Amino acid sequence: MAVKLKEVAITYNLGFNKQIDSKQLFYGYSEIYGTHIYISYNTIIAVKTNLQWYVTDEWFSRTTTNHKREVSKMENCIVTVSKEFFDSTLQGLRVNKLIR
């Protein structure tokens, strides 16, 4: 299932976004809220809060696992966190309307 860059921008309310190479891996940034995220297909797999990148330890598919590994190579200060911690962080961002 191919996801388009424009769909990602609208879904997650991002002002700046880009597709990584020709993969289904997207980087998004909201200038208004200062939120950085990586999205594999249509799933947030990494988020940056307070200068710290968090990537979920949840396993989705081989491709998404490769995307998480690629994000870890591209960014500094990456910490792999439990699914519960990651989901809690995303929930906090959504409650504060920093992402959709």
Buried (B, 14 or more C-beta within 10 A) or exposed (E): EEBEEEEBBEBBBBEEBEBBEEEBBBBBBBEEBEBBBBBBBEBBBBBBBEEEBBBBEBEBEEEBBEBBEBBBEEBEEBEBBEEEBBBEBBEEBEEEEBBE
